[in-house]
């Protein structure tokens, strides 16, 4: 995962919960009809059936890694990373023992028939998401240690289980944040499989089984299509209390709100605070245009979905262009307001807000548009689908090459030779 998307995925855990998990406070009669291709009805499953309930319980018992251990443990899924020292290994083994309860709960989740993220409300936290990466790291280190002891069958089964667990997270009624985090741990698992495959003593039969268990590309695009529908349903049905939103943002100095604000372009950071100022928002006749934002989501989501299925050379870049235009237009439209309030402190006083009322009212859909200019939107989310598909095909190709060389004693002369041998 690129550094930016990686950072976004974990910021989203905290920021989306308090800021972005909403659409608009409008009645059903005012809302456009949900298009059939974006309609999604949640059907909650029983907690007794749900694997992810056990992930949540496991997170409660989780022992975190210290900074030194975080660096050392990467060797088991990052091919280019350094091998750990004996002291590092001893620390990691001790950490693994401390997480035995966590791993047992995680292992037990494999026996559950279904998976569904238990938290449907973005205003609450998702503890299992914050622990998911660490739980996978523990499992991957455990598999690497099994391989080091020549317990190759056990190591391969553990890696196969990791692929299954990651896929459960991706398919468990996943919204974008679940999709991003689960994709990240699946990428780690694929890299760990390649490290495992480079051990010359590993039987070819185990490598073939791992190759067979890599998810298909169609499954990836279908999972993303599902995430779009889930995300749209959240946006469409959730309500936004504009007054509460503005009040909360004005009080969140030094917290996750400032971290979120850091993802905005420099020229819009003060504009963000002003457009959502608690003294100014109530003075606008329509600070958020729900219908305009829903219609834009429908148009953009269809582009995202199409992009996830088509070859890279046919990718539609209209969403990124719209994003750039939104930014340019917002900078231009908000300039008179910023000039008027350049000497006023934030949050604004009642007098400053009244002074700015007329200028503020002339800006159409200020809250919707300022959120549209954030990079914490779906812009480039379809790039992630192309990335993970490419990662998986690269993993598939490397694994197939290792199998071919072990079986034939040489590398294939052409790609067709490799494909024919693997069929």
N, C-alpha and C positions, 0 to 999 in steps of 0.2 A: 504494500500500500504506500503511495507517495506520502512524504512527510506531512503535507498539508491535509490530505484526507484522513491520515491517521490521527492528526491533532484534532480535526473537526469531529471525528467519530466519538472521541472521548469527551470533548467539550460538550457535545450534544447531550450526553448523559445527564448533565446538570443544567445546561442552559435551556434546552428545548423543554425540559420539565417545567420550568418556571416562566418561559417567555413565548415559545413558538408553538406550543401545543394547542392552538386555537384557530378558529376561523372568524366568525363574526356573530354578533348578537342580533340576529334578524329572525323574523317569524318564518314558518314553513311556507306560507303563501308568497313571501317575498323571494324565496330562493328559486333559482332555475331548477328544472327537473334534472336529476342525476342521469347522465347518459348511460345506456345499458352496459357499455364496455368499461365503465368505471364504477358500476354499482357493486357493492360488497356488503354482505350481511354476516356479522360475526355470530358464530355459533360456539359459545364457550363449552369446553369439555370438562369432565369431572376432574378435580384435583388428583384423585387416585390414579387417573390414567395419564396424567401430564408429567412428562420427564423433566420439564423446566422447573417445576415446583421443587424437585430435588436439587437442581442447580442453585436455587435461591437458598435452600437450607444449607447447602455446602458452603456458600459464600459466608454465612454467619460463623462457620468454624474455620475460616481460612486464615492461615498465617502468611503475612506478606513477606516479600523479599526485601533485604536491605540493598543499598545502592551497589555494593561490591558484588552481591549475589546476582543482581539483575544483569550486570555485565558478563559475569561468568557463565550464566545458564544459556546464553544465546548460542553457544557452540553446537547445541544438539539440534538446532533447526536452521542455523545460518551457516551455509557452507564455507564462507570466507572468514568466519570469526575464529579467534585464537582458541587453541585447546586449553582447558582449564588446568591449573596447577593441582597438586595433591591436596593442598589446603582448600582450594576452591571446591574440589569434589567432596571433601569431607563436610564443608559447610552446606553444600547442596543436598547431600544425603541426609544430613540432620534436618534440613528444611523439609525434605520429602517425608521423613518420619513424623514431623510435627503436623503434616497435612494428611495423615493417613485417614482420619475421619472424613475429611473433605473428599478424598479420592474414592473412598468407599461409597459415599452418597452419589458421586458423579458416575461411578461404575454401575450403581443400582439403577440409575436413570435409563440405562440401555435396555432394561427389561420392560420399560413402560411402552404401551402401544402407540402413544401419540405425543406430540409436542405442541405447546401453545404458550406464547409469552403471557405470563399471568397478569401483568399490569397493563390495563387498557387506558389508564388515565395518565396523560403526560404531565399532569401537575404533581404527580408522585414520583419518587425515585425508582430506579430499576436496579436493585442491589446485585442481582445475578449477572447483569451486564458488566459491572465494575470488576467482578471476580472471575469472569469467564476466561479472560486471557491468562490469568495466573493459574487457573485450574488446568488449562491446556498446557502451559509451560511445565507444570508438575508431571503431567502424563507423558509429555514428550521426553523429558529428562529420564523418567522411569523406563520408557521404551529403549532409550539409548543405553542405559545401564544394563538392561537385559541383553541387548545385543553385544555389549562389551564382555558379558559373561558367556557368550556363544549360545544364549537362549533365543535363537532366531525365530522360532515359531511363536513364542510368547510375545516377542517384540513386534512381529508382524501383525499379530492379532490385536495388539494394543493400538497400533497405527491405523488399522482398519476401523477400529472402534472410534478413533478420533475423527476419521472422515465421516462416519455416521453421525456422531454427535454434532459436528459442525453443520452438517446438512440439516439436522433436526432444527438447529437454531435458525438457519436461513429460511426454512419452509414453515416454521411454526407460527403462521399468521404474522409474518415479520413485516414491520414498517422499515423505513430506511435505516434508522439507527441500528436495529437488530441485524439487518442485512449487512451493514458495513462491519460491525464487530464480528459477526459470525464468519464473514468472508476472510477477515484478517486471521482468525485462528485456523481456518482451513488452509490458508496460504502457508502458515507456519508448519502445519502438518505435512503439506506437500513437500516442503523443503526438508523436513525431518525424514521423509520417505527416501528422498534422494541421498541423504547422508547414509541412511541404512543400506541403500542399494550399492554404495561404493565399497562396502565390506566384502571382500572377495570370497569369504567363506559362506556367505548367505546363499542358500539353495535357490536356483532359478525358479523353481515352482512357487516359492513364496513371492518372488518379484512379479511373476505373472499374475498372481492373485491380487496383489496390490494394484497393478496396472488395471485390472478388470474393475476394481472398486472405485476408481476415480470417477466422479460424477460426469455426466454427459453435458455437452454445450447447450442442448435444448433445455435441459433442466435448469441451467443458469438463467437463460432468458425468460423462461416461464416463471421462475422465482422472482425475478425483477419485475415482471409484469404484475405479479401478485402484490409485490411491495408497493407499486404505484397505486393500485386500487385501494389497498389498506390505508396508505398515506392520504389519498384523496378523501376517503370516508372520514378520517379524523378531521381533516380541514373543513369538510362540508358540514359535519354534524356538531362539532364542538362550538361552544359559545365564547365570546370574548367580552369581558367587562373592561371597557376602555379606561374607565376611571381607576379601577384597581390596578390595571397594567401600568398606567402612568405613575401612580403612587408608588408601586413596588420598584419600578426602575429608578425613581428619584431617590430611593432610600438604600440602593444597593451598591453604593460606593465602596470600592475595595473588595467586592465579592465577585461572583460569577458573571454579574452583569458587565463589569468592567472588562473581564476576559472576553466576553461576547463582543463588546464594543471594539475590542482590539482587532477584530476581523473586518471591521469596516474601513473603507478608504479614508485616509487622513482628512480629505476635504469634506467628508460627511460626518465626522465624529461629533463635532459640536452641533451640526444640524440634527443628528439623531436625538441628542438630549433635548434640544429645543422643541422639535416636532412632537415629542412625547412628554413635554413638560406638564405636570399635573394642574398647573394654573391656566395653561393655554388650551389643552385638549377640549375642555368643556365649552370653549368659546367658538369652536368650529362647527358649522351646521352639519357636516358629514365628514368626520375625520377619517373614517374607514369605509371604503366602497366595497362591500362584500361581494356583490354581483360581479363587479369588474375583476376582482381577484379570483373568483371561482372560474370565470370564463377564461382568464389567462392560464390558470392551472390546467384546465381541460386541454387548451391548445398546446401548452408546453408538455404536458404529460404524454400526449399522443406522439409528440416528436421524440421525447426520451425513449418511449417504448419502441418506436420504429428504429431509432438508432441502435438499440440494444440487439436487434435482430439482423440488421443489414451489415454488409462488409464495411470495413473502416473507410474505404474509398468512396462510399456512397453516403457517409454520415452527413446529416443536416445540422449546420451550425447556427440555425436561426435563433435558438434560445440564448446562446452566448452573445449574439448580436443584439438581441432584445435587452439583455442584461447591461451591455455597454451603453445602449441608448437610454435605458432607464437611469443609469448613473449620470450621463451627460445632461439629460433633461432635469433631473432632480437638482443638480448643482446649479443650473441656470435659474430654476424656479425658486429655489430657496435663498438665492443670493441677496435679494432685497430684505428678507427677514433677518438674515445674519448681519447685514450692515446696520439695520435698525437696532439690533440688540447686542452689538459688538462690545459695548461697555457694561452690559448687565451681567451680574453673577447668576449662576445656576444652582439649584432650581430658581426659576423666575419669581420675583415678587408679584403680588396681585397687580400693582401699578404697572410693572413692566409688561405683564400679560395684556392688560387693557390697552396699553400703548401699541402693542403688536397685533391686536385683534384683527383689524381690517386686513393687514398684510398677510397674516396667517390664513385668514378665511379665503383668500384668493388662490391658495395652493390646493389643487384638486387631490383628494385621496391621500393626504400627507402621511398617514400611518401605514397604509398599504404600500405606498411607493417607497418609503424609507426602508421598510423590511425587504422589499424587492431588490434593493441595491446591495444587500448583504450577501457574502459568498457562502453563508450558512443556509442557502436554499438548495433547490435541486439542481442548480446550474452545475453541469459537468458530472452529475450522478451517473449518467449513462456511460461516461468514460470509465467509471469503476467497473461496469459490467464488461466492457471490452478488455480492461486490464486483467480481471480475474479469469476471463476466458483464455486470454493469451498465456497467463501464468500456468493454467492447468494444461494447455496444449504443450507448453514448453516442458512441464513436468512429465507429461505422457511421452513426449519424444525422447527426452533424456533417459527415462526408465526403459523405453523400448530399445534404445541403442545399447544400453548396458546388457539387457537380456540377449539381444542379437549377438553381441560380441562374446558373451559367456557361452552361448550355444554354438556359434559358428567358428569362434576363434579369430574373428576379424570383424571389422565394421562394414556395414552395407555400402555397396558402390553407389546406389541411388536411393532416393527417398521411396521410390516405388518398391524396391527390394525390401525395405524396412516394413512398409505397409503390408505387403503381401505375406511376409513372415508372421506378422502379428494378427492377421485375420484368422 
